[in-house]
Amino acid sequence: MNLLWKRVQEWIKARMAFLVIVAGLYFLFMVVLVLLWGNRTPLGKVVVPWDWIWLATVVGYTLASITGTGLSERASKFLFAKLPIGMEIPPQTLTLVPFGLFTLERLSVEVQELELPGESEQIWSGQDKEGRELILGLKEDGSPAPLPKKMGENGEVRDLPWVQPVRATLDDMNPSVCKDPIAIVSNLPDMPKFQIAPLTLDEDGKAPEEEPEDPASKRVTVEVRGTLLWRPRVLPNFWRSFETFDKAKEVLRKITISEMTSALQVGNLARMLANQELLGLYIATKIRERVDHQVIYTKDGQIYHNHPKGKTPEPPDPDDCRRGVEIVGFLLRPPDLSHRLNTKIQEIIEGKAEAGAMRRRAEGTKEKLRLEGEGERHRLEQIAEGERAQERGKIIGRKEGYAALKEIGMTSTEILAADTARQIAENVTSLFVSDQAPLSGVLGALATGRKSLELPPAPSPPPPTNPPN
C-alpha cells in the first residue's frame, strides 16, 4: 500500500503544473455551472435549460480534448504552444490536452536518418566548360538552376534546396599508431581492427625517403558524405535545447559535419578507405560528446561507459541525454572522387606501374648477370681444379716411375735422359733446328733415353749335365 501511494505521489509531482492548470480550468467550469444551475429562459414555446447546455458543453469539450500518441510516437504538452508542461507521453497512450490552452507536439521514436550534407539529389555539382565550380544554384549564364526533386513516401513530389558539398583535405602522411585516434579506439572490445600500417616519421622527424606506391597516400581534397542515425529521447531536455525538430536537425547537421571533417583531416585517403567502419564509430563518439549523450556497453559482465557501440540504458536517465537526443550511430560513406581526381590517380597508378615494371626488369637483368657471372666463376674454378688434379697425378706418377727406375739400377742421368726423350715425344711434333749443336744434344738425349730404356738380355740357361752312369 505504501509503495502504491509513493508511486501516486511521484506521478502527481511530475505532472503538478499540468494538474494545477487543468484543476483551475475545471474549477471555472464548475463556477459557471453553479451560476447557471436552474436558469431557464423561455423562447416561445421552448424553455432553454442553460445549466444543462453548459454541462453538455463541458462534457463535449472534455471529450474533444482527449487525444493520444501512435505506435511509434512520443509527445509533450505545450501551454499556449510555447511552454512545455509535464512529462513526456509514451507511445500508444491516451491523454487529456485541454483545447485552446494546450497543444500536443508529437515526435517519432523511430531512428531518424540525417544525410550529410544532404540528399544525393541536393548536392551541387555545377561546373562551367572549363571545369570551374559555379555559384550555388545558378547556371553558367546566371539563371537559376531548377531545384532537385524527390518522391515522398506518399507519392508526392517535393522540391529540395541545393546544398554545398562538404570537402575534406586528407593529408599525405598518417600519424603514428600510438597517436592515431582511431587506432586507439580500435583497442576497445568488439571493435574493428586497424587495417593499415601508417607511415611514421624517422628518428630525425622526417618522412621516409622512399615514396609510397599507393596513390591514395597523396594529399588530396575529396567530397565526403555520411549518414547520422539519431532520434529524440528525453523530450523535456530536447525542447529545452532545440525548441523545434527542424532546429535540432540543423544543429546536429553542423555538429556532424564539423566532427566528420576534423576526423578525416588526420591521415590520408588510404587510411580512410581501409578503416571506414572504424572512422564512423569514432565520429559517432565525438558527436555524443558534443551533445552530452552517455551510453554503456556490456561485455562478459563488464560495463564500458561511452563505448562507440554502446546504447542508451532503458529507461533513459535525463542526465544521460542532457540535450534530449540519442546518437544511435554514424555511417561514413565512401568519398566522392571527381572525374578529374580519378584521372590524376589513374595517371599516377599507370606511372607507378611503369616505373615498377622498369625497376623489376632492371633488377631481373642485374640478377641474371650476377647468376651468369657466378656460373662462369664456378666453371673456371672446376676447370682449374681439374687441371691441378691432373698435374698432381702426373707428378705423383713420375715420382713413382722414377722410384721404379732406380730400383732396376738406372742412374739419375739415365732417368733424366729418358724423361727428356718422353717429353720431346709427347710435346714436339715438328722440330726445326738451324744449328748442329742443339740437334746433336737432342739426338744424344734421345739415344741415351732409348739406351736407358732397353732392358738387359736375359741370362742364358746353364748347359745340361749328363747324369753319372
C-alpha positions in Angstrom: 0.0 0.0 0.0 2.8 2.4 0.9 4.5 1.6 -2.4 1.4 2.4 -4.4 0.9 5.6 -2.5 4.5 6.6 -3.2 4.1 6.0 -6.9 0.9 8.1 -6.9 2.8 10.9 -5.3 5.6 10.7 -7.8 3.1 10.7 -10.7 1.4 13.8 -9.3 4.6 15.6 -8.6 5.9 15.0 -12.2 2.6 16.5 -13.5 1.9 19.1 -10.9 1.9 22.1 -13.2 -0.4 20.5 -15.7 -2.8 19.3 -13.0 -2.9 22.7 -11.3 -3.8 24.4 -14.6 -6.5 21.8 -15.5 -7.9 21.9 -12.0 -8.2 25.7 -12.3 -9.8 25.4 -15.7 -12.5 22.9 -14.5 -13.0 25.0 -11.3 -14.1 27.8 -13.5 -16.3 25.4 -15.4 -18.0 24.4 -12.1 -18.4 28.0 -11.0 -20.2 28.8 -14.3 -22.3 25.7 -13.9 -23.3 26.7 -10.4 -24.3 30.2 -11.6 -26.4 28.7 -14.4 -27.9 26.0 -12.3 -31.7 26.2 -12.5 -31.6 29.1 -15.0 -34.3 28.6 -17.6 -35.1 31.0 -20.4 -38.4 30.6 -22.3 -38.2 31.2 -26.1 -41.7 30.9 -27.3 -42.9 27.5 -26.5 -39.4 26.3 -25.8 -37.6 26.6 -22.5 -33.8 26.8 -22.7 -32.0 25.0 -19.8 -28.8 26.9 -19.7 -27.3 24.7 -16.9 -27.7 21.5 -18.9 -26.4 23.2 -22.1 -23.3 24.3 -20.2 -22.8 20.9 -18.7 -23.1 19.3 -22.1 -20.6 21.9 -23.5 -18.1 21.0 -20.8 -18.5 17.3 -21.4 -18.1 17.8 -25.2 -15.0 20.0 -24.6 -13.5 17.3 -22.4 -14.1 14.6 -24.9 -12.7 16.7 -27.7 -9.6 17.3 -25.6 -8.8 13.6 -25.2 -6.1 12.6 -27.7 -3.1 10.2 -27.7 0.0 9.0 -29.4 0.6 6.4 -32.1 2.6 3.2 -32.0 5.9 5.0 -32.8 5.3 8.4 -31.3 6.2 10.3 -28.2 4.7 13.6 -27.3 4.8 16.6 -25.0 2.2 19.1 -24.0 2.8 22.8 -24.6 0.9 25.6 -22.8 -0.2 28.1 -25.4 2.1 26.3 -27.9 5.2 27.8 -26.3 5.9 26.3 -22.8 6.4 22.5 -22.4 4.4 21.3 -19.4 4.5 17.9 -17.7 6.3 14.7 -18.5 6.6 13.2 -22.0 3.8 10.9 -23.1 4.9 7.4 -24.2 3.7 5.6 -27.4 0.1 4.4 -27.6 -1.2 6.4 -24.6 -4.4 8.5 -24.2 -4.1 11.8 -22.6 -6.1 15.0 -21.9 -5.0 18.1 -23.8 -7.4 20.9 -23.0 -8.3 22.5 -26.2 -7.3 26.2 -26.6 -4.8 26.0 -23.7 -2.6 23.2 -24.7 -1.2 21.6 -27.8 0.4 18.2 -28.2 3.7 18.0 -30.1 4.4 14.5 -31.4 7.8 13.1 -32.4 8.6 9.8 -33.9 10.5 7.4 -31.8 11.9 5.7 -34.9 15.6 6.2 -35.8 16.0 9.3 -38.0 18.4 9.3 -40.9 20.1 12.6 -41.5 22.0 12.6 -44.8 25.1 14.9 -44.8 25.5 17.3 -46.4 22.1 16.4 -47.8 20.3 14.1 -50.1 22.3 12.9 -53.1 20.0 15.0 -55.4 20.6 18.1 -53.4 24.4 18.2 -53.6 25.5 20.9 -56.0 27.9 19.9 -58.7 27.5 22.6 -61.3 30.6 23.4 -63.4 31.3 25.6 -66.4 33.0 24.5 -69.6 36.5 25.0 -68.1 35.6 22.8 -65.1 35.3 25.6 -62.5 32.6 25.3 -60.0 29.6 27.5 -60.5 27.8 29.6 -57.8 25.4 27.5 -55.8 22.0 27.3 -57.6 23.0 29.3 -60.7 23.7 28.2 -64.2 26.6 29.4 -66.3 24.5 32.2 -67.8 23.4 33.3 -64.3 19.9 32.0 -64.5 18.6 29.9 -61.5 19.1 26.2 -61.9 15.9 24.0 -61.5 15.5 22.7 -58.0 16.1 19.0 -57.4 13.0 16.9 -56.8 12.4 13.8 -54.7 9.5 11.4 -54.4 7.9 11.3 -50.9 6.6 8.2 -49.1 3.0 9.1 -50.1 4.0 9.5 -53.8 4.1 13.3 -53.6 6.9 15.0 -55.4 8.6 17.8 -53.5 11.3 20.3 -54.3 14.6 20.2 -52.4 17.0 23.1 -51.9 20.6 22.9 -53.3 23.3 22.3 -50.7 27.0 22.9 -51.0 29.2 19.7 -51.0 31.4 19.1 -47.9 35.1 18.7 -48.7 37.9 17.5 -46.6 41.6 17.7 -47.3 43.3 14.4 -46.5 46.9 14.5 -45.5 49.7 12.6 -47.3 51.1 11.2 -44.1 49.4 9.1 -41.4 50.1 9.6 -37.7 52.0 7.0 -35.8 49.9 4.1 -34.4 50.4 5.3 -30.8 48.9 8.7 -31.6 46.3 7.8 -34.2 42.9 8.3 -32.5 41.1 5.5 -34.5 43.9 3.1 -33.8 43.5 3.8 -30.1 39.7 3.3 -30.3 40.2 0.0 -32.1 41.7 -1.5 -29.0 38.3 -1.5 -27.2 36.3 -4.7 -27.0 34.4 -5.8 -30.1 35.8 -3.0 -32.2 37.1 -3.4 -35.8 40.8 -3.7 -36.0 43.0 -1.0 -37.5 43.5 -2.2 -41.1 46.5 -0.2 -42.4 50.1 0.3 -41.2 50.5 4.0 -41.2 53.7 5.8 -42.3 55.7 7.1 -39.4 58.5 9.7 -39.2 62.1 8.6 -38.8 64.3 9.5 -35.8 65.0 12.9 -37.3 61.4 13.7 -37.6 61.5 13.5 -41.4 59.4 11.4 -43.8 60.8 8.2 -45.3 62.8 8.8 -48.5 61.0 6.0 -50.4 57.7 7.4 -51.8 54.8 5.0 -51.1 53.5 3.2 -54.2 49.8 3.7 -53.3 48.4 6.9 -54.9 45.8 7.1 -52.2 48.6 8.2 -49.9 48.8 11.5 -51.8 47.5 14.8 -50.3 44.0 15.2 -51.9 40.8 17.1 -51.3 37.7 14.9 -51.7 33.9 15.3 -51.2 32.8 13.4 -48.1 29.3 12.2 -47.2 27.8 10.5 -44.2 24.5 9.5 -42.5 23.8 10.3 -38.9 21.4 7.9 -37.1 19.6 9.7 -34.2 16.3 10.2 -32.5 14.7 12.4 -29.8 14.8 10.7 -26.5 14.2 12.8 -23.3 11.7 15.2 -24.6 11.8 17.9 -21.9 15.6 18.2 -22.5 15.0 18.1 -26.2 12.6 21.0 -26.2 14.7 23.0 -23.9 17.8 22.5 -26.1 16.3 22.9 -29.6 12.7 24.2 -29.3 11.7 22.6 -32.6 12.5 19.4 -34.5 13.8 21.2 -37.6 16.2 23.3 -35.4 17.5 20.1 -33.8 18.2 18.7 -37.3 20.1 21.8 -38.3 22.2 21.9 -35.1 23.0 18.2 -35.5 23.9 18.7 -39.1 26.5 21.4 -38.2 28.0 19.3 -35.4 28.3 16.2 -37.5 29.9 18.0 -40.5 32.4 19.6 -38.1 33.4 16.3 -36.5 33.4 14.4 -39.8 35.8 16.8 -41.5 38.0 17.1 -38.4 38.3 13.3 -38.1 39.2 12.9 -41.8 41.9 15.5 -41.9 44.1 13.2 -39.8 45.7 10.7 -42.2 45.5 10.0 -45.9 42.9 8.6 -48.3 44.2 5.0 -47.9 43.7 5.2 -44.1 40.1 6.4 -44.7 39.2 3.7 -47.2 40.7 0.9 -45.1 39.1 2.0 -41.8 35.7 3.3 -43.0 33.7 1.5 -40.3 36.1 2.3 -37.6 36.1 6.0 -38.6 32.3 6.0 -38.5 32.3 4.7 -34.9 34.9 7.2 -33.9 32.9 10.1 -35.3 29.8 8.9 -33.6 31.7 9.0 -30.3 32.8 12.6 -30.9 29.2 13.7 -31.7 27.9 12.1 -28.5 30.5 14.2 -26.6 29.2 17.3 -28.2 25.5 16.6 -27.3 26.2 15.2 -23.8 24.9 11.7 -24.7 26.1 8.9 -22.4 26.0 5.3 -23.4 27.0 2.0 -21.9 28.3 -1.3 -23.4 28.3 -4.7 -21.6 30.8 -7.4 -22.5 31.3 -10.5 -20.4 29.6 -8.9 -17.4 31.8 -5.8 -17.5 30.3 -2.4 -18.3 32.1 0.0 -20.6 31.0 3.7 -20.5 30.8 5.7 -23.7 31.9 2.7 -25.8 31.5 3.5 -29.6 29.0 0.6 -29.9 27.2 1.5 -26.6 23.5 2.1 -26.2 21.3 4.3 -24.1 20.1 2.4 -21.0 16.4 1.7 -20.6 14.6 3.7 -19.2 16.9 6.6 -20.1 18.2 8.8 -17.4 17.7 12.5 -18.2 21.4 13.0 -17.3 22.4 10.5 -20.0 20.7 12.7 -22.7 21.2 16.2 -21.4 20.3 17.7 -24.8 17.5 15.2 -25.4 18.9 13.4 -28.4 20.2 9.8 -28.7 23.0 9.3 -31.2 22.5 5.8 -32.5 25.4 5.8 -34.9 27.2 7.3 -37.8 27.8 5.8 -41.3 30.7 7.2 -43.2 30.1 7.0 -47.0 32.9 6.3 -49.5 34.4 9.6 -50.7 33.1 11.1 -53.9 36.2 11.2 -56.2 35.7 13.7 -59.0 36.4 12.7 -62.6 39.5 14.9 -62.7 40.8 13.4 -59.5 40.1 9.9 -60.7 42.0 10.7 -63.9 45.0 12.0 -62.0 45.0 9.0 -59.7 44.8 6.7 -62.7 47.8 8.5 -64.3 49.7 8.1 -61.0 48.8 4.4 -61.0 50.0 4.0 -64.6 53.2 5.9 -63.9 53.9 3.9 -60.8 53.1 0.6 -62.6 55.5 1.5 -65.5 58.2 2.6 -63.0 57.7 -0.5 -61.0 58.0 -2.7 -64.2 61.2 -0.9 -65.3 62.7 -1.3 -61.8 61.7 -5.0 -61.8 63.3 -5.5 -65.3 66.5 -3.8 -64.2 66.6 -5.9 -61.0 66.0 -9.0 -63.1 68.8 -8.2 -65.6 71.1 -7.5 -62.7 70.2 -10.8 -61.0 70.7 -12.6 -64.4 74.1 -11.1 -64.9 75.1 -12.0 -61.3 74.0 -15.6 -61.7 75.8 -15.9 -65.1 79.0 -14.5 -63.5 78.7 -16.8 -60.6 78.2 -19.7 -63.0 81.2 -18.8 -65.1 83.3 -18.4 -62.0 82.3 -21.9 -60.8 83.0 -23.3 -64.3 86.5 -21.8 -64.3 87.2 -23.0 -60.8 86.2 -26.5 -61.7 88.4 -26.5 -64.8 91.3 -25.2 -62.8 90.7 -27.8 -60.1 90.7 -30.5 -62.8 93.9 -29.3 -64.3 95.5 -29.1 -60.9 94.4 -32.6 -60.1 95.7 -33.8 -63.5 99.0 -32.2 -62.8 99.2 -33.6 -59.4 98.5 -37.1 -60.9 101.3 -36.6 -63.4 103.8 -35.6 -60.7 102.8 -38.5 -58.5 103.1 -40.9 -61.5 106.6 -39.5 -62.4 107.7 -39.8 -58.8 106.6 -43.4 -58.6 108.1 -44.1 -62.0 111.5 -42.6 -61.0 111.5 -44.7 -57.9 110.8 -47.8 -60.0 113.6 -46.9 -62.5 116.1 -46.5 -59.6 115.1 -50.0 -58.3 116.1 -51.6 -61.6 119.6 -49.9 -61.4 119.2 -46.8 -63.6 121.3 -43.8 -62.8 120.0 -40.3 -62.4 121.5 -39.2 -65.7 119.8 -42.1 -67.5 116.4 -41.3 -65.8 116.7 -37.6 -66.8 117.6 -38.5 -70.4 114.6 -40.9 -70.6 112.2 -38.3 -69.2 113.5 -35.7 -71.6 113.0 -38.1 -74.5 109.5 -38.7 -73.4 108.6 -35.0 -73.2 110.1 -34.5 -76.6 108.0 -37.3 -78.0 104.8 -36.0 -76.3 105.0 -32.3 -76.9 107.1 -31.8 -80.1 105.5 -32.7 -83.5 107.9 -30.7 -85.7 111.4 -29.7 -84.9 113.3 -27.1 -86.9 117.0 -26.7 -85.9 119.3 -24.2 -87.6 122.4 -25.1 -85.6 124.1 -28.5 -85.5 125.0 -28.3 -81.8 121.4 -28.3 -80.4 120.5 -31.1 -82.8 123.4 -33.1 -81.6 122.2 -32.6 -78.0 118.7 -33.6 -78.8 119.8 -36.7 -80.7 122.1 -37.6 -77.9 119.3 -37.3 -75.3 117.1 -39.5 -77.5 119.8 -42.1 -77.9 120.6 -42.0 -74.2 116.9 -42.4 -73.3 116.5 -45.2 -75.8 119.5 -47.0 -74.4 118.4 -46.5 -70.9 115.0 -47.9 -71.6 116.5 -51.1 -73.2 116.3 -54.0 -70.8 119.5 -56.1 -70.3 119.4 -59.5 -72.1 118.1 -62.3 -70.1 120.8 -64.7 -68.8 121.2 -67.9 -70.8 120.2 -71.1 -69.1 123.1 -73.4 -67.8 124.1 -76.3 -70.1 122.6 -79.6 -69.2 124.7 -82.0 -67.3 124.8 -85.8 -68.0 123.9 -87.9 -65.1 126.6 -90.4 -63.9 126.4 -93.8 -65.2 
